[in-house]
Amino acid sequence: MSNKTRRAVGLRYDKQSQKSAPKVVAKGYGELADAIIAAAEEAGILIHEDPYLSDILATLDINQEIPESLYFVIAELIAWSYVMQGKVPSGWEEAARAIKTQV
């Protein structure tokens, strides 16, 4: 496989279940990756491109929870996506404004 082959890994975090970690719900390369990305865009899901993170996530199986070593980075991405959607917890308004000015 070429390094230029597009890859996509989709995660889902069930915020109702506070005991579970985000899980891999979709993954693929090439045309399948394009379809996953298109479906995410159509659904309004924010997309983060990071080849190093996708390398790690691509090794996981569908429905597998992310490893504990990725909790921090994935938590940051989830928080970033909430802020970008205007979902800001009480008391975080100033931090959200700072993040938006950096984007």
SVG drawing of the C-alpha trace seen along z (x, -y; Angstrom):
<svg xmlns="http://www.w3.org/2000/svg" viewBox="-27 -35 31 41">
<polyline fill="none" stroke="black" stroke-width="0.4" points="0.0,0.0 1.3,-3.4 1.8,-6.0 -0.5,-8.3 -3.4,-5.9 -6.1,-7.7 -7.2,-6.2 -10.1,-6.9 -11.0,-5.7 -14.3,-6.6 -14.7,-6.7 -17.9,-6.9 -18.1,-8.0 -21.3,-7.2 -21.4,-10.0 -24.3,-8.3 -22.1,-5.5 -19.4,-7.1 -17.6,-3.8 -16.7,-3.2 -14.1,-4.6 -14.5,-5.7 -14.8,-2.8 -13.8,-2.3 -17.0,-2.2 -15.6,-2.4 -12.2,-2.1 -11.0,-1.7 -8.4,-2.6 -8.7,-4.2 -12.3,-4.3 -13.7,-2.9 -12.0,-5.7 -13.4,-8.3 -16.9,-6.9 -16.4,-7.0 -15.3,-10.6 -18.1,-11.6 -20.7,-10.0 -19.1,-11.8 -19.2,-15.1 -22.8,-14.6 -23.8,-13.8 -22.0,-17.0 -19.3,-15.1 -16.1,-17.0 -13.0,-15.4 -9.5,-15.5 -6.6,-14.5 -3.6,-13.1 -1.6,-10.4 0.2,-9.3 -3.0,-8.9 -4.7,-7.1 -1.8,-4.7 -2.4,-3.7 -6.2,-3.6 -6.1,-1.6 -4.6,1.3 -7.7,1.6 -10.7,3.8 -14.2,2.5 -16.1,2.1 -12.8,2.2 -12.3,-0.6 -9.3,-2.9 -6.4,-2.0 -5.9,-3.9 -2.7,-5.4 -4.9,-7.4 -7.5,-8.7 -5.9,-12.1 -5.4,-12.8 -8.9,-11.6 -10.4,-13.5 -8.8,-16.7 -10.2,-16.0 -13.7,-15.4 -13.5,-18.7 -12.2,-20.5 -15.1,-19.2 -17.6,-20.3 -16.2,-23.8 -16.1,-24.1 -19.9,-23.2 -20.6,-25.9 -21.1,-23.4 -19.2,-25.0 -19.5,-23.9 -20.4,-26.6 -17.2,-28.4 -15.3,-27.5 -16.5,-30.4 -13.1,-32.3 -11.1,-29.1 -13.6,-28.5 -13.1,-32.0 -9.3,-31.5 -9.5,-28.2 -11.7,-29.6 -9.2,-32.5 -6.4,-29.9 -8.4,-28.0"/>
</svg>
